[in-house]
Amino acid sequence: MTKSNMDLYLEYINKRGSCLSVFRAIADKYELKSGIYPGSYIHITPSLCLSEMYYVDSDKKAIAFFKHQNDIEAYLDKNKCYTTAFDFQFEGADFTKPLGAKRGYYDLMISLYSGFISLHCKDYLRKGGVLLANDSHGDATLAFYDPDYAFIGVLVESEKGIEISGDTLDRYFKMKSEKKVDLDKVKKQMKGPNYRNQVEYYLFQKKV
Ligand SMILES: C[S@@+](CC[C@H](N)C(=O)[O-])C[C@H]1O[C@@H](n2cnc3c(N)ncnc32)[C@H](O)[C@@H]1O
């Protein structure tokens, strides 16, 4: 039996986790409506919490997945957490090159396991917009040292679920020794340093 398009998505989130509670917590706290997700692959979960999403990926399987627009729309219609209509677009492109996305527009930019999105896609996030990044490829580290972003929070798991915390943020991005972070090495290796305290998700706000 051939797999349906949405089976591919369900299998994918079964393996990686959906992150639904992460996107929902951020969208609720900062009242976000639109987002851009460079390096999304087929991870369309943000559309369940944000009514307008722009996905970007150069992978052939992602391009094929997003061709099945009707399946994706039916899934979003059934599972979205908001009452308004949704709007999503996909661009099968390299996010290090100029994209068709709106500049200075999106409320949220998502950078998960895909490279230096804080750098290459900065222009698409609006001033005051939120960047959600992890440090698997060192993008949270890059954003931390980028003067155009302010480090505003982390997401932590508690018995109440996922919570956004802005407390004691000076504990993060500190090496185990007193060594300074070598940003050239982070860029070359595309890997975040091994910090004394680390979390899965970091939040930044675009200042300019
Ligand atoms: C490990 S997957 C992560 C997918 C998704 N962010 C997630 O967390 O489930 C990395 C994705 O980034 C995409 N990617 C990496 N570099 C890219 C680039 N320069 N332009 C477009 N897509 C890119 C890959 O094609 C791949 O689909």
The ligand as a Tripos MOL2 file, in Angstrom:
@<TRIPOS>MOLECULE
LIG
   27    29     1     0     0
SMALL
NO_CHARGES

@<TRIPOS>ATOM
      1 C1         17.4830   17.8530    9.7560 C.3       1 LIG1
      2 S1         16.2530   18.5440    8.7280 S.3       1 LIG1
      3 C2         15.2960   19.4380    9.9200 C.3       1 LIG1
      4 C3         13.9310   19.7170    9.4180 C.3       1 LIG1
      5 C4         13.0380   20.5250   10.3840 C.3       1 LIG1
      6 N1         13.6190   21.8120   10.6790 N.3       1 LIG1
      7 C5         12.7530   19.7950   11.6640 C.2       1 LIG1
      8 O1         13.2050   20.2420   12.7350 O.co2     1 LIG1
      9 O2         12.0640   18.7840   11.6270 O.co2     1 LIG1
     10 C6         17.1470   19.8460    7.8970 C.3       1 LIG1
     11 C7         16.4160   20.4150    6.7020 C.3       1 LIG1
     12 O3         17.0430   21.6490    6.3240 O.3       1 LIG1
     13 C8         17.0800   21.7140    4.9270 C.3       1 LIG1
     14 N2         18.1440   22.6380    4.5320 N.ar      1 LIG1
     15 C9         19.4210   22.6620    5.0030 C.ar      1 LIG1
     16 N3         20.1100   23.6620    4.4150 N.ar      1 LIG1
     17 C10        19.2440   24.2760    3.5540 C.ar      1 LIG1
     18 C11        19.3560   25.3850    2.6770 C.ar      1 LIG1
     19 N4         20.5080   26.0670    2.5580 N.pl3     1 LIG1
     20 N5         18.2730   25.7510    1.9700 N.ar      1 LIG1
     21 C12        17.0970   25.0720    2.0910 C.ar      1 LIG1
     22 N6         16.9260   24.0110    2.9090 N.ar      1 LIG1
     23 C13        17.9890   23.6180    3.6360 C.ar      1 LIG1
     24 C14        17.3190   20.2900    4.4800 C.3       1 LIG1
     25 O4         16.9080   20.0930    3.1340 O.3       1 LIG1
     26 C15        16.4820   19.5060    5.4830 C.3       1 LIG1
     27 O5         15.1870   19.2690    5.0040 O.3       1 LIG1
@<TRIPOS>BOND
     1     1     2 1
     2     2     3 1
     3     2    10 1
     4     3     4 1
     5     4     5 1
     6     5     6 1
     7     5     7 1
     8     7     8 2
     9     7     9 1
    10    10    11 1
    11    11    12 1
    12    11    26 1
    13    12    13 1
    14    13    14 1
    15    13    24 1
    16    14    15 ar
    17    14    23 ar
    18    15    16 ar
    19    16    17 ar
    20    17    18 ar
    21    17    23 ar
    22    18    19 1
    23    18    20 ar
    24    20    21 ar
    25    21    22 ar
    26    22    23 ar
    27    24    25 1
    28    24    26 1
    29    26    27 1
@<TRIPOS>SUBSTRUCTURE
     1 LIG1         1 GROUP 0 **** ****
